[in-house]
Amino acid sequence: MSFTSSLLIGVGFKPAHFEAVMSDNLAAVDFLEVHAENYLGAGGNPHRQLQVLGERWPLTIHGVGLSLGGAEAPDASHLDRVRQLLRRHPAQLFSEHLAWSGHDGLWLPDLLPLTYDDAAFLRIAEHIDVAQTVLGRRMLIENPASYLAAG
């Protein structure tokens, strides 16, 4: 499968639905998307499921925890676990949200919005460069988190 086709159908996979996904006829599905943070552990059932899914469908992996828009560079240990995941389960695409979710060692379970200024732009570009260098691949950047329309 190639992501150059004009129309592809993907489904976001949730581990709780593994049995249903495997028993249903999902012939119309071209690929599955999984969240990176569900697979950053060393092994076990999540990785066994992902292996089986990857044999049947192309995978895309989407991250939400690199905090690319944060004041600090992406967390090196988190980035390394994502790198290991992408090596273990090769994905057609890797994407990450453009947001921030942590500062000074405090991590929040949210995708927080960015400021729209030159300093943020330069910082984000540097963080994306760091992440792509460590991962050894280009990544897609999903739209920035936003709560209010800018006046």
N, CA, C and O of each residue as an XYZ file, in Angstrom:
604
protein
N       0.829     -1.173      0.000
C       0.000      0.000      0.000
C       0.877      1.239      0.000
O       1.916      1.283      0.659
N       0.457      2.216     -0.725
C       1.188      3.470     -0.796
C       0.280      4.606     -0.374
O      -0.907      4.620     -0.698
N       0.847      5.561      0.354
C       0.059      6.708      0.790
C      -0.010      7.779     -0.282
O      -0.343      8.927      0.013
N       0.300      7.424     -1.518
C       0.171      8.373     -2.616
C      -1.171      8.229     -3.314
O      -1.482      9.012     -4.211
N      -1.967      7.253     -2.927
C      -3.290      7.080     -3.522
C      -4.164      8.281     -3.179
O      -3.918      8.981     -2.197
N      -5.186      8.512     -3.999
C      -6.039      9.674     -3.773
C      -7.003      9.480     -2.615
O      -7.397     10.464     -1.987
N      -7.393      8.267     -2.311
C      -8.335      8.039     -1.222
C      -7.955      6.752     -0.493
O      -7.933      5.669     -1.076
N      -7.660      6.900      0.781
C      -7.369      5.745      1.627
C      -8.252      5.820      2.855
O      -8.611      6.904      3.317
N      -8.597      4.660      3.374
C      -9.439      4.591      4.563
C      -8.612      4.013      5.698
O      -8.082      2.907      5.595
N      -8.508      4.771      6.777
C      -7.786      4.329      7.960
C      -8.710      4.307      9.164
O      -9.707      5.026      9.220
N      -8.358      3.476     10.112
C      -9.127      3.345     11.341
C      -8.174      3.493     12.519
O      -7.090      2.909     12.537
N      -8.597      4.280     13.496
C      -7.834      4.395     14.732
C      -8.065      3.158     15.583
O      -9.199      2.876     15.971
N      -7.012      2.424     15.877
C      -7.121      1.176     16.641
C      -7.016      1.461     18.135
O      -6.154      2.216     18.585
N      -7.910      0.843     18.883
C      -7.871      0.859     20.347
C      -7.659     -0.575     20.812
O      -8.348     -1.481     20.344
N      -6.714     -0.795     21.729
C      -6.409     -2.168     22.167
C      -7.619     -2.967     22.655
O      -7.654     -4.188     22.502
N      -8.601     -2.295     23.236
C      -9.787     -3.002     23.732
C     -10.598     -3.634     22.601
O     -11.433     -4.504     22.852
N     -10.362     -3.208     21.366
C     -11.135     -3.710     20.236
C     -10.376     -4.750     19.402
O     -10.790     -5.072     18.288
N      -9.289     -5.267     19.928
C      -8.461     -6.194     19.151
C      -9.253     -7.387     18.623
O      -9.200     -7.681     17.428
N      -9.975     -8.067     19.484
C     -10.716     -9.268     19.057
C     -11.737     -8.915     17.984
O     -11.873     -9.647     17.004
N     -12.444     -7.830     18.148
C     -13.454     -7.430     17.160
C     -12.802     -7.081     15.825
O     -13.317     -7.442     14.767
N     -11.689     -6.392     15.873
C     -10.987     -6.028     14.639
C     -10.519     -7.277     13.909
O     -10.626     -7.352     12.685
N     -10.010     -8.242     14.630
C      -9.496     -9.461     13.999
C     -10.620    -10.351     13.483
O     -10.408    -11.092     12.523
N     -11.802    -10.307     14.080
C     -12.880    -11.194     13.648
C     -13.762    -10.561     12.578
O     -14.400    -11.282     11.811
N     -13.814     -9.242     12.506
C     -14.644     -8.573     11.498
C     -13.928     -8.542     10.161
O     -12.703     -8.642     10.086
N     -14.707     -8.402      9.124
C     -14.140     -8.261      7.798
C     -13.903     -6.775      7.549
O     -14.836     -6.041      7.224
N     -12.679     -6.341      7.697
C     -12.324     -4.935      7.487
C     -11.585     -4.777      6.163
O     -10.582     -4.068      6.081
N     -12.081     -5.434      5.144
C     -11.415     -5.407      3.847
C     -11.303     -3.997      3.288
O     -10.371     -3.708      2.537
N     -12.231     -3.116      3.637
C     -12.212     -1.752      3.107
C     -11.185     -0.872      3.812
O     -10.926      0.249      3.374
N     -10.606     -1.362      4.885
C      -9.641     -0.565      5.651
C      -8.261     -0.730      5.039
O      -7.771     -1.847      4.872
N      -7.635      0.405      4.705
C      -6.314      0.388      4.085
C      -5.174      0.408      5.096
O      -4.092     -0.108      4.815
N      -5.403      0.997      6.270
C      -4.350      1.064      7.284
C      -4.966      1.296      8.650
O      -6.126      1.692      8.766
N      -4.170      1.041      9.691
C      -4.574      1.308     11.068
C      -3.640      2.343     11.665
O      -2.435      2.337     11.412
N      -4.219      3.237     12.468
C      -3.412      4.205     13.217
C      -3.441      3.807     14.685
O      -4.498      3.497     15.235
N      -2.272      3.817     15.310
C      -2.176      3.531     16.740
C      -1.472      4.693     17.423
O      -0.683      5.411     16.808
N      -1.770      4.864     18.701
C      -1.120      5.909     19.485
C       0.175      5.380     20.067
O       0.188      4.357     20.752
N       1.250      6.073     19.796
C       2.580      5.656     20.239
C       2.618      5.381     21.729
O       3.188      4.382     22.168
N       2.017      6.260     22.503
C       2.135      6.163     23.962
C       1.497      4.908     24.533
O       1.770      4.559     25.681
N       0.653      4.217     23.767
C       0.094      2.934     24.213
C       1.080      1.783     24.062
O       0.817      0.678     24.535
N       2.228      2.034     23.399
C       3.159      0.945     23.059
C       4.598      1.263     23.447
O       5.530      0.743     22.834
N       4.788      2.098     24.441
C       6.151      2.471     24.821
C       6.749      1.541     25.864
O       7.910      1.705     26.238
N       5.983      0.570     26.340
C       6.510     -0.422     27.260
C       7.416     -1.404     26.538
O       7.517     -1.388     25.311
N       8.075     -2.260     27.313
C       9.078     -3.161     26.751
C       8.492     -4.341     25.991
O       9.157     -4.889     25.113
N       7.274     -4.745     26.301
C       6.737     -5.929     25.624
C       5.338     -6.241     26.090
O       4.568     -5.346     26.435
N       5.014     -7.527     26.096
C       3.714     -7.960     26.566
C       2.659     -7.986     25.479
O       2.956     -7.899     24.288
N       1.418     -8.108     25.924
C       0.289     -8.255     25.015
C       0.132     -7.082     24.044
O      -0.176     -7.325     22.878
N       0.326     -5.830     24.454
C       0.186     -4.746     23.469
C       1.101     -4.920     22.250
O       0.686     -4.677     21.116
N       2.332     -5.337     22.488
C       3.251     -5.529     21.363
C       2.905     -6.768     20.545
O       3.090     -6.779     19.328
N       2.404     -7.806     21.203
C       1.961     -8.984     20.448
C       0.796     -8.618     19.528
O       0.762     -9.028     18.368
N      -0.155     -7.845     20.051
C      -1.279     -7.404     19.228
C      -0.804     -6.544     18.064
O      -1.252     -6.722     16.931
N       0.096     -5.619     18.340
C       0.582     -4.721     17.289
C       1.327     -5.500     16.205
O       1.234     -5.154     15.028
N       2.055     -6.533     16.582
C       2.746     -7.380     15.611
C       1.740     -8.042     14.672
O       1.927     -8.053     13.455
N       0.680     -8.589     15.246
C      -0.354     -9.250     14.445
C      -1.033     -8.243     13.524
O      -1.239     -8.522     12.342
N      -1.378     -7.087     14.051
C      -2.024     -6.056     13.233
C      -1.118     -5.609     12.090
O      -1.574     -5.421     10.962
N       0.178     -5.441     12.392
C       1.131     -4.996     11.385
C       1.355     -6.004     10.274
O       1.794     -5.637      9.184
N       1.062     -7.267     10.535
C       1.157     -8.290      9.496
C      -0.049     -8.253      8.562
O       0.011     -8.754      7.439
N      -1.129     -7.663      9.026
C      -2.372     -7.647      8.242
C      -2.639     -6.291      7.586
O      -3.192     -6.236      6.488
N      -2.255     -5.208      8.243
C      -2.480     -3.862      7.725
C      -1.215     -3.021      7.866
O      -0.440     -3.228      8.800
N      -0.999     -2.089      6.967
C       0.045     -1.093      7.200
C      -0.330     -0.270      8.433
O      -1.506     -0.012      8.687
N       0.674      0.130      9.181
C       0.439      0.911     10.389
C       0.919      2.341     10.218
O       1.911      2.604      9.538
N       0.199      3.255     10.844
C       0.700      4.600     11.072
C       0.708      4.773     12.582
O      -0.166      4.263     13.283
N       1.695      5.489     13.067
C       1.819      5.700     14.507
C       1.727      7.196     14.773
O       2.411      8.000     14.141
N       0.863      7.553     15.727
C       0.625      8.952     16.067
C       0.988      9.182     17.526
O       0.487      8.497     18.418
N       1.858     10.147     17.758
C       2.262     10.476     19.113
C       1.564     11.714     19.635
O       1.133     12.580     18.874
N       1.463     11.774     20.943
C       0.864     12.939     21.590
C       1.723     13.458     22.739
O       1.308     14.373     23.450
N       2.913     12.890     22.932
C       3.679     13.217     24.125
C       5.031     13.873     23.930
O       5.765     14.034     24.905
N       5.396     14.263     22.708
C       6.721     14.868     22.516
C       6.770     16.333     22.932
O       7.854     16.890     23.104
N       5.624     16.952     23.094
C       5.550     18.346     23.552
C       6.416     19.260     22.680
O       7.223     20.045     23.178
N       6.225     19.133     21.371
C       7.041     19.881     20.409
C       6.930     21.391     20.575
O       7.864     22.119     20.236
N       5.816     21.866     21.085
C       5.625     23.297     21.270
C       6.060     23.806     22.625
O       5.886     24.987     22.926
N       6.626     22.935     23.453
C       7.024     23.332     24.795
C       8.257     24.212     24.820
O       8.948     24.373     23.814
N       8.519     24.771     25.973
C       9.682     25.633     26.156
C      10.975     24.831     26.135
O      12.031     25.359     25.788
N      10.896     23.558     26.506
C      12.073     22.693     26.571
C      12.082     21.728     25.387
O      11.037     21.429     24.808
N      13.252     21.254     25.041
C      13.384     20.258     23.974
C      12.599     19.001     24.357
O      12.367     18.758     25.542
N      12.191     18.205     23.376
C      11.482     16.959     23.692
C      12.287     16.106     24.666
O      13.514     16.037     24.592
N      11.569     15.461     25.579
C      12.187     14.612     26.585
C      12.968     13.492     25.901
O      12.410     12.731     25.111
N      14.248     13.399     26.208
C      15.135     12.447     25.525
C      14.713     11.001     25.753
O      14.789     10.198     24.823
N      14.273     10.642     26.951
C      13.896      9.250     27.199
C      12.592      8.905     26.478
O      12.445      7.793     25.970
N      11.656      9.832     26.428
C      10.406      9.592     25.688
C      10.707      9.446     24.198
O      10.187      8.548     23.535
N      11.536     10.322     23.690
C      11.910     10.276     22.279
C      12.617      8.965     21.947
O      12.391      8.395     20.879
N      13.460      8.487     22.838
C      14.143      7.216     22.605
C      13.162      6.047     22.591
O      13.313      5.125     21.790
N      12.151      6.075     23.474
C      11.151      4.998     23.467
C      10.336      5.020     22.172
O       9.998      3.967     21.632
N      10.021      6.220     21.673
C       9.320      6.307     20.384
C      10.209      5.750     19.273
O       9.729      5.029     18.398
N      11.493      6.077     19.303
C      12.436      5.560     18.305
C      12.466      4.031     18.333
O      12.431      3.386     17.285
N      12.529      3.456     19.531
C      12.528      2.000     19.664
C      11.230      1.393     19.131
O      11.249      0.349     18.479
N      10.103      2.051     19.411
C       8.813      1.571     18.909
C       8.798      1.548     17.385
O       8.350      0.574     16.781
N       9.285      2.616     16.767
C       9.283      2.693     15.302
C      10.228      1.675     14.674
O      10.000      1.236     13.547
N      11.273      1.300     15.380
C      12.162      0.239     14.885
C      11.515     -1.132     15.035
O      11.643     -1.994     14.165
N      10.826     -1.314     16.142
C      10.211     -2.602     16.417
C       8.993     -2.862     15.518
O       8.783     -3.976     15.039
N       8.210     -1.822     15.306
C       6.991     -1.929     14.494
C       7.055     -0.859     13.410
O       6.482      0.219     13.568
N       7.744     -1.148     12.314
C       7.891     -0.135     11.261
C       6.523      0.382     10.802
O       5.611     -0.391     10.508
N       6.414      1.678     10.754
C       5.168      2.324     10.367
C       5.367      3.076      9.061
O       6.440      3.617      8.795
N       4.321      3.100      8.256
C       4.375      3.868      7.019
C       4.604      5.338      7.335
O       5.391      6.011      6.669
N       3.911      5.830      8.358
C       3.995      7.239      8.739
C       4.081      7.363     10.253
O       3.556      6.529     10.990
N       4.748      8.411     10.700
C       4.730      8.790     12.116
C       4.300     10.246     12.181
O       4.828     11.093     11.460
N       3.349     10.528     13.039
C       2.873     11.900     13.205
C       2.867     12.262     14.688
O       2.893     11.396     15.563
N       2.832     13.544     14.937
C       2.841     14.062     16.314
C       2.046     15.360     16.323
O       2.035     16.105     15.343
N       1.388     15.615     17.436
C       0.644     16.871     17.589
C       1.598     18.038     17.811
O       2.629     17.903     18.469
N       1.234     19.170     17.253
C       1.955     20.406     17.523
C       1.258     21.084     18.699
O       0.270     21.800     18.538
N       1.797     20.838     19.862
C       1.236     21.343     21.110
C       2.325     21.230     22.171
O       3.448     20.822     21.877
N       1.992     21.588     23.384
C       2.905     21.315     24.480
C       2.103     20.675     25.599
O       0.902     20.910     25.732
N       2.779     19.865     26.401
C       2.078     19.138     27.457
C       2.905     19.011     28.725
O       2.506     18.326     29.666
N       4.061     19.672     28.750
C       4.876     19.594     29.957
C       5.833     20.756     30.062
O       6.170     21.413     29.077
N       6.264     20.990     31.298
C       7.243     22.040     31.547
C       7.951     21.749     32.857
O       7.317     21.460     33.872
N       9.278     21.829     32.821
C      10.090     21.706     34.032
C       9.786     20.417     34.808
O       9.697     20.423     36.035
N       9.627     19.308     34.062
C       9.410     18.005     34.698
C       7.969     17.699     35.059
O       7.682     16.594     35.518
N       7.059     18.632     34.871
C       5.637     18.402     35.139
C       4.936     18.115     33.829
O       4.997     18.918     32.898
N       4.262     16.958     33.749
C       3.565     16.557     32.520
C       2.076     16.588     32.756
O       1.583     16.050     33.748
N       1.363     17.212     31.853
C      -0.080     17.365     31.955
C      -0.765     16.487     30.910
O      -0.265     16.365     29.791
N      -1.893     15.876     31.251
C      -2.569     14.995     30.301
C      -3.438     15.786     29.311
O      -4.648     15.576     29.221
N      -2.803     16.686     28.583
C      -3.541     17.527     27.645
C      -2.603     18.005     26.549
O      -1.382     17.960     26.700
N      -3.174     18.454     25.463
C      -2.419     19.065     24.375
C      -2.706     20.551     24.446
O      -3.764     21.010     24.013
N      -1.770     21.297     24.990
C      -1.990     22.711     25.259
C      -1.606     23.571     24.060
O      -0.676     23.234     23.327
N      -2.324     24.689     23.854
C      -2.103     25.511     22.665
C      -0.805     26.309     22.729
O      -0.186     26.462     23.782
N      -0.427     26.804     21.566
C       0.832     27.528     21.393
C       0.598     29.030     21.304
O      -0.511     29.487     21.026
N       1.640     29.770     21.538
C       1.623     31.180     21.182
C       2.015     31.271     19.711
O       2.742     30.417     19.203
N       1.542     32.288     19.044
C       1.837     32.479     17.630
C       2.778     33.665     17.488
O       2.350     34.783     17.201
N       4.068     33.406     17.693
C       5.064     34.462     17.533
C       6.347     33.856     16.975
O       6.475     32.636     16.866
N       7.296     34.723     16.623
C       8.540     34.262     15.998
C       9.344     33.354     16.920
O       9.934     32.374     16.466
N       9.371     33.672     18.206
C      10.141     32.849     19.147
C       9.581     31.429     19.198
O      10.345     30.465     19.209
N       8.261     31.292     19.230
C       7.639     29.956     19.248
C       7.949     29.210     17.957
O       8.261     28.020     17.981
N       7.863     29.908     16.836
C       8.150     29.277     15.547
C       9.570     28.710     15.520
O       9.770     27.566     15.110
N      10.543     29.488     15.946
C      11.942     29.037     15.930
C      12.166     27.876     16.890
O      12.880     26.926     16.569
N      11.552     27.954     18.074
C      11.681     26.885     19.070
C      11.059     25.590     18.540
O      11.651     24.520     18.674
N       9.882     25.682     17.947
C       9.200     24.501     17.412
C      10.016     23.879     16.277
O      10.157     22.659     16.206
N      10.545     24.715     15.401
C      11.365     24.192     14.298
C      12.574     23.439     14.850
O      12.937     22.385     14.328
N      13.194     23.967     15.894
C      14.345     23.295     16.516
C      13.909     21.967     17.131
O      14.613     20.967     16.987
N      12.762     21.936     17.815
C      12.287     20.706     18.451
C      11.942     19.644     17.408
O      12.216     18.461     17.614
N      11.344     20.057     16.294
C      11.039     19.110     15.224
C      12.328     18.552     14.639
O      12.414     17.359     14.345
N      13.330     19.408     14.471
C      14.618     18.948     13.943
C      15.258     17.929     14.883
O      15.769     16.903     14.434
N      15.231     18.211     16.184
C      15.781     17.264     17.167
C      15.050     15.931     17.074
O      15.681     14.876     17.018
N      13.719     15.980     17.058
C      12.928     14.748     17.024
C      13.207     13.946     15.754
O      13.417     12.735     15.821
N      13.209     14.606     14.609
C      13.437     13.886     13.349
C      14.852     13.313     13.288
O      15.059     12.241     12.719
N      15.811     14.001     13.857
C      17.186     13.492     13.884
C      17.266     12.233     14.737
O      17.850     11.235     14.314
N      16.691     12.269     15.921
C      16.720     11.100     16.811
C      15.947      9.934     16.191
O      16.401      8.791     16.239
N      14.782     10.223     15.610
C      13.959      9.154     15.031
C      14.518      8.631     13.714
O      14.175      7.527     13.290
N      15.370      9.411     13.068
C      15.936      8.996     11.798
C      14.937      8.998     10.667
O      15.074      8.232      9.712
N      13.938      9.845     10.762
C      12.891      9.912      9.743
C      12.142     11.226      9.854
O      12.177     11.905     10.880
N      11.467     11.561      8.770
C      10.583     12.725      8.793
C       9.292     12.340      9.495
O       8.905     11.172      9.520
N       8.635     13.340     10.063
C       7.357     13.072     10.702
C       6.336     14.100     10.245
O       6.673     15.222      9.866
N       5.091     13.687     10.292
C       3.993     14.586      9.998
C       3.652     15.356     11.270
O       3.742     14.816     12.373
N       3.267     16.596     11.115
C       2.885     17.419     12.256
C       1.388     17.685     12.139
O       0.911     18.260     11.160
N       0.656     17.247     13.174
C      -0.782     17.468     13.172
C      -1.090     18.850     13.713
O      -0.326     19.415     14.496
N      -2.225     19.384     13.281
C      -2.612     20.747     13.609
C      -2.364     21.111     15.079
O      -2.470     20.270     15.972
N      -2.033     22.382     15.301
C      -1.813     22.822     16.682
C      -3.099     22.752     17.493
O      -4.195     22.961     16.974
N      -2.940     22.456     18.765
C      -4.085     22.521     19.675
C      -4.516     23.989     19.786
O      -3.682     24.894     19.796
N      -5.806     24.203     19.869
C      -6.320     25.558     19.987
C      -7.640     25.515     20.728
O      -8.482     24.659     20.458
N      -7.823     26.437     21.666
C      -9.067     26.487     22.437
C      -9.968     27.630     22.036
O     -11.190     27.529     22.139
N      -9.374     28.719     21.579
C     -10.134     29.906     21.209
C      -9.667     30.421     19.869
O      -8.505     30.249     19.502
N     -10.551     31.040     19.148
C     -10.156     31.682     17.911
C      -9.344     32.938     18.248
O      -9.710     33.709     19.134
N      -8.253     33.125     17.536
C      -7.419     34.305     17.765
C      -8.184     35.534     17.316
O      -8.810     35.524     16.256
N      -8.139     36.599     18.116
C      -8.856     37.840     17.801
C      -8.102     38.583     16.816
O      -8.521     39.664     16.404
